[in-house]
Amino acid sequence: MPYEFACADAGCTCNASWSESSPDAVVGKVAAHLQEKHNVKTISGTLANFVTSAIRKT
């Protein structure tokens, strides 16, 4: 059962989205995207927790 997250889930206009086999994999992909595309230098625990809480199981 995949786990999904999209930048739009955080209110961003970015159309990036991920579907992975585990929540940790989603968080890892989102963290890399935030650093590469959104110029987020540090992925804080708060930010990682937000992404984790917004992941949907499909």
Secondary structure, 3 states (H helix, E strand, C coil): CCEEEEHHHHCCCCCCEEEECCHHHHHHHHHHHHHHHCCCCCCCHHHHHHHHHHCEEC
